[in-house]
Amino acid sequence: MVDGRRGAVSRRTFMQATALTAAGFALPLGAHASGSDVIRVGLVGCGGRGTGAARDCLRAGEGIELVAMGDLFPDRLEQSRNQLAEVGAEDAVFASRLKVTDDMCFTGFDAYQKVLASGIDLVILATPPGFRPVHIAAAIAAGKHVFAEKPVAVDAAGIRSVLDSYERARQRNLAVVVGTQRRHQAEYLETIRRIHDGAIGDVVGGQVFWNQGGLWNRAREAGWTDTEWQIRNWLYFTWLSGDHIVEQHVHNIDVANWVLGAHPVRATAVGGRQRRTGGEYGHIYDHFAVDFEYESGARVLSMCRQVPGSANHVGESFTGTAGRSNAAGIIEGARAWTRPRAAQEVSPYLQEHVDLIASIRAGSPLNELKQVAESTLTAIMGREAAYTGQAITWNEMLEADHNLAPPTIAFGELAMPSVPMPGVTKLERGWEVAET
């Protein structure tokens, strides 16, 4: 895996999932490494979202322990560990579930392999999304249950890998829950059940939005190589984040697919880079608008924006032959309904872990990987329709020779890809084409 140049990883080796090496420490199907009722958890990716996911996982029930942590960067791992310890300082029950010792902290490009080999039962995968397909594949090969953050890939090659992992997880009776928390949120569950029962008739169209102001940005520091800066500033590089339509707006796109019970068959889009134009913002766009066409004839307008100073609008709405709904507690029409607000609502970020742990203990593991892979590919299809200026079909996107990661991932020089240009950028491309 490592070629000796401070952890350099070849693209071929990296994307061919580490099935052979992982198989060396695979467990019997559904087994707990500890040989008890305790579920031992490992964290891979110790940024803000990974730390939050670990916190929620440890609060999801009794008999859960965090025993291993891994990150590319030592400072990120230390910061995450300290943040979890701060929670434990105020919560004795939480503190009792923190079992990470110094020798169970791993850094470097191969940290995920070391976490998987550390005797865990469940792994949380929260690195930048470009690494997700190989991490999921390795976790499934190692016989681990998985909580993975969304999205699950950034390109067609990654989606094909994830769909293969879905089948392997299903065959091995392993749980895979992905951080599309609306799928575990009471408002959405109750409303979409009613929509599927015909509350607004046949769904003929919808609108999904994630429009907001600017997000974080990591200024380059002295001593950082090109690769380190890009990974630390990962949001702004398509090979790492998928662009914000994939990394963030996938939540709303997932709701559209959920409501319609299908994925779109075609996308036409526009997008661009109007405010975030400096090199510190990498090469991604700051706005997209996509027309998704579904086989039923339904059309969904998808819109997302990350522009400093602009208004926020995040949500979904759908129109049927007999009414309308926001998919999250309100139905208008002949079967009008408003969901009463409970005095205390369980956070969906917590609920997704509660549901995951419960499914493992019940021997009926959830496997959400296919549905989120399809929602991720939907977002990728919309992005590529905007990048290329072409209408793109589902099959074209799924089957494309489309692999955006650099051929070698190592600390060192790594040229920034150019900004995608409609009418010039091609769908079938790899890193070399992206640079031209």
N, C-alpha and C positions, 0 to 999 in steps of 0.2 A: 504493500500500500504506500509506504513512504519511500521516496527515492534518495533520501539522505540530504537534500538541500533544505534543511530546516523545515522538514515536514511537507515538502512539495508533493502533491497528489496528481497523478495523471488523470485526465478527463475520462479515458477509457476505463481505468480501474475504478475511479470514483463512481461512475454511473452504472457499473455492472454490479451494483449492490454487493455486499460482502457475504454472499450466501455461504461460500465454502468455509471461510474462517469462522463465521458466526455459527455454523452447524457444529463446530467443535465444542460449543458450550450450550447447545440447545437443551431445553428441558423437556420432560414428558408433557404432553399437551395439557394445558390448564393447570399445571403444577405450580405450587409456591416454592420458591427457592429455599425459604426458611424451614420448610417442612412443618409449618404451623398455620394457624388462622391469620397470622400477621401478613399483610400485603406490604412488601418492601418496594419502595419507590426510588427510582433514579431520575435525575433532572439533567437534560442535555439542552444547553442554551440558557444562560443565567442573566439575561436582560430583564427589563421590567415585566414583560409578559410572562416569561418563564418563571420568574420569582412569584408573580401573582398566581400562576397556575399551580405552583407547588404549595403555596399558602392555602388555596382553595381545596386542593386534593387532601391535605392533611386535616382539613376541617370537615371532610365528607363522611366521616364515620369513625367508629372504633377500630383498633387494630391496623392502623396505617402508619408507616414509618418512612421518613426520607433518609436514605442510607448512603446515597452516592450523588455527586454533582460533577458535571463536566462542562467546559466552555473552551473556546479557542483562546481566550484571553484571561490570564490570571487575575487581573484587576476586576474584571466583570464577575468572576466567580467569587472573589473575596467580598465584593460589594453585596452580591446576592445573599451570601451566607450571613453577613452582618445584618442585613435587613430582616431575614427570617429570625435571627437571634433576638432582634429588637421586639418582634412580635411575641416571641417566647418569653421575654422578660416581663411581659404584662399578662401572659396567659400560660399558666402552669401546665394545663393539659396539652396545649400546642407545643410547649417546650419539651414535654416528655416524648413527643413524636419526632423530634429532631435528633437523628442518630448519625449524622455525618461526621466522621473523623477525618483527620488530616490526610491519612493514607487512602481515603475514599474520595479525594478531590483530584480531578484530572483535567489537564489543559492540553491544547494542541489540536491539530486537525484530526487526530485519531482519538480524541477524548470520548467520543460517542461509543467507540468500540470497547473502551475500558469500562465505561459505565455499564454497558450491556453484559460485560463479563464479570460484574461485581456481585452477582448473586441476587439480583433484583427480580421482581415479578412484573412490575409495571414501569414503563418509562414515559416521561413527559418530554416531548420533542418540541422545542421552542426556539431553535436557531433561525436565522434568516431563511425565508421559504425556499431559496434556491438549493439548499442542502436537504430539504425535506424528503424527496423521493428516496435517496440512498439511505437516509436514516430510518425511514419507515421499513424499507426492504430488509435492512440489517436487523431491525428489532423483531420483525416477523420471523425471519430465519432463525433468530436466537430463541424463539418461543416466548416472547414477551407480549403482554398486553400493552396497549398504546393509548396515550392521550397525545394528540398532535394538534398544534396550533394550525389555524388556517393561514393562507391557502396551502394546498398540498403539493403544488408544483408551480413553475413559472413558464413552462414551454411544453410542446407536444410530447417530446421525448420523456419528460418527467411524468406526464399524465399516463402514458402507456405503462411506465414502471409502476405507478401507483395502482392502476387497475389490475396489474398482475399481483401486486401485494394484497389487494382486496380479496382476490380468489384464494391466495395462499393463507390468509388469515381466516377466511371462512372454512377452509379445509381443516385447519388446525384448531378451530374452535377458540380463536383468540379475539378479545375485545379490542375494537378501535373506535374511539370517540374523537371527533375533531371539533375544534373550538368555534363552531357556528352556533353560539349559545342560544339564538332565537329558537332553535329546534328543541330546546329544553325550557323555554319560557312560557309560563302558563297562559299569558294573553294570546300569544301566537298559536299555541297548541289548541286552545279552546276555539278560537276564531276560525282557524283554517279547517278544523274538523267540521264546523258548521258550513263553511264554504264547500267542502267536499261532499257534504250532505245535501247540497243544492240551495243553500240559503240565499245566494244571489243569482241562481240559475247557472247557465253555462258561462264560464269566464271567457270574455272576448278580448280583453286587453288590460293593460296596467301601466303603472309608472313606478319606477324605483329610483331613489335618490340617495346619494351621499355627497352633499355639497357642504363644504366647510372652509375655514380659513387655513392659514399655513400650519405646518407641523414642525417638529424638531429638525435640527440640522447639526451635524458634527463637523466643526472646523478642523482642518488638518493640523496635526501637531508635529513638531520637530521630531525626527526619528522614525515617523511612520512611513512605511513603504507604500507604493500605490495600492497594493492588495490590501494592506491593513486599513488604509483610509477608506477604501471602497466598502469593505466588510463592516467597519464601524459606522459608516454612513450609508448603510445598505438600502435604506428606503429609496434612494435616488438612482439605483442601478437595476435595470430590468432583469439581469441575470441573477440578481439576489432577491428582489422584492416582487418582480412581475409588473411593476408600475402600480400606482395606487388603485387603479380600477380592479386589479387582481388582489392586491394585498388587503385592501380595505373594503371596497365596494362589493366584493364577493359576498358579504353578509346579505345585502339587499337582493343581489342576483340570485342567491340561494333561496330566498323567500319566493321570488317569482317562479323558479322551477318547482318549488314545493307546492305552491298554490295550483300551478297548472299540471302538476304530476308528470312533467316531461322536461326535456331540455330543448332549446331552440334549434332550428335546422339551418338558420341563415342569419348573418349579422351584416348590417351596413352602418358605418360610423364616421364621425368626425372627431377631431381632437387636436390639441396643440399645446404650445408652451409660450404663454403670454406674459406671465409675471415672474415665474421662477426660471430665469434665463441664464443666470451665472453658472460657472463651472462648479461652484459649491453645491449645486442642485443636480449634479450628474447629468444625465441625458434623458430623463423621463419627461412626460407631459404633465401639465397641471390641470387639464380639463379634458373630458370625454363626453360625447353623447352618442348613444347606440340605439338603433332600431333592431330589436330581436324579433324574428318571425318563428312561430311555433307551427308544428304540423297541423294542429287543429284549426289554424287560421288566426289564432290570437296574436296580437302584437303587443310588445312591452317596450316602452321607452325607458332606457337606462341612462342616468345622468350622474356624473360625479365631478367634483372640483376640489382642489386644494389651492386656494388663492388667498394670500394674506389680505385681511380687511374685508373679505366678502362674507355674506350672510350664511348662516347654517341652515340646512334643510336636510334632514335624514329621515327616511321612512319609505313606506310602500303604500300603494293604493291599487285596487283592482275593480274593474267594471264587468258585470255579468248581464245576462238577458233579463234579470229580475231584481237588480240592485247593485249596490257598491259596498266595498269594505276596505278598511285600512290594514286588514290582516292581523291587527293587534288589539282587538277589543271592541270594535265598532262595525256594525252592519246596518246599512240603510236599505230601505225597500219594504216590500210586503212582509218580510220576516225580520223586521228591524230588531236590533238587540244591542245593548251596551253592557259590557262585562263589568260587574261591580268590582270595585277595588278592594282587595283584602287589606286588613289592618296592617299586616306585615307580609310583604311579598319576599319570597326566597330569591336571592340573587341568581340569575341564570348562570353566572360564572361559577357559582357554587353548585347549582343543581346539576350541571353537566357532569361534574365529578361524582356527585351522589349517585346519579343514574349509572355511571360507568362502574363504580365500585359495587353497587347493588347487582348489576348484571353479571359481574365476575363471580360474586359470592353465590348467586343463584344458579350458576352453571349455564346461563343463557346469555352469553356475551353479546353486547351490542356491536354492530359493525357498520359504521357510518361512512366508510371510506369511499364507496362507489358514488353515493349521492353528492359528497363534497368534491370528489374528483370531477364529476359532471358539472357542478356549479363553477369550479375553478376553470375548467376548459371553456365554459360559457364566457367567463370574464376574459380569458386569453383570446378567444375568438373575437370578442368586441374590441379588445386592444389592437389586435392585428388588423382588423378591418380599418381602424383609424390610422395605424402606422403605415399601412400599405396603400390606403385609398381605394381598396377593392372590397366588393361584397365577398364574404367568405362563408362557405357552408360548413356544417358540422363535420362531415366526413373529410373534407379537405383539411380542416384544422387537425383533426385527430390523427390523420395518416401522414401529415406533412413531415418532411425532413427538417425538423425545427428544434434546434438544440442550442441554447443561448450561453451556456457556461464557457469560460475560457478552457482551452485544451489542457492546461496545467494550472492547478490552484496551488500557489506557493507565495510566501512573502517575497516581494521583489517588484520589479517593474511590471505594470499592467496598464496599458493604454486605455483611456476612456473611450467607449464606443461613441460614435457620432449620434446626434439626435435623429430619430427616425423621420423620414421624409416621405409623405404620401406621393405615390406615383414613381418613387425611386426605390424605397425599401421593399424587399421581396419577402413573401411568406416563408418560403423554404430557404433557410439560412442558418449558419452557425456563427461562432464568434468572429471568424475571419471576415465574413460578409458584413457583419454588423459594424466592423471598424472602417469599412470603405465608404 
